[in-house]
Amino acid sequence: MSDRKITVHVPDDLSRKAQKETGEGVTATVRRGLKLVAASSAYERLRRMRGTIHLDIDLDDLRADRQ
């Protein structure tokens, strides 16, 4: 994986709010935001699948495994 240097114009208030939430610097905050955007489609696909997959699990068998 290689890094890419970019220039981004971001409103000051948005930058300050985001950095306050992350407690990190500009670079780390931007990286975190980009990761969230990249993952959002995967989260949406998982949400759409909710309730469509039936698992046949015996909870008693699973619990017996722990003992």
N, C-alpha and C positions, 0 to 999 in steps of 0.2 A: 504494500500500500504506500502510495506516495502522497505527499501533501501538496496542496495547491494554494497559492496566495491569491486572494481576491480583495477587491475594494468594494465595500457595500455602504450605501448611504442609508442610515437608519435614524429615525426621529429620536432626539435626545431623551424624551420622556419614555419612549418604548424601551430604549437601551437601559435607562436607569431602573425602570420597573423590573425588567427581565433580570438584570444583574442583582437587584435586591432579592428577588425570589431564589436565584441560584446560589447567591453568596459567593459567586466566582467572578473572574475577570471577563472582559469582552470576548476573547477568543473561546474560552471554555463555555460561555453562555451561548454563543452562536453555534458552536459544535453541538451542544445539547439540543438546541432548537432544531437544527437540521436533522439530527437523529430522530427526534419526535415526528417530524414531517415524513421522513423516510419510512418510519414504522407505522404510521397512521393507516395506510391501506391494508396492512396485515391485520391490524386491530379490527378494522371494519369487516374484513372477510371472516374473522373469528366471531364477531358479533352476529353476522348474518347466519352463521352455522349453528348458533345457539338453539338447542332443542331438536336439531335434526339428526344428531348422532345418538343412537341408542346403545348404551353399554350394559351388558348383562354381568353385573358384579354382585357377588355374594358378600355382603359386609361382614357376616360372621366369619367366613373364611379369611378375609383380610385381617380381621382383628385377631384371629387365632395365630396368624403368622407373626404377630408382634410379641407373643408370649414365649 
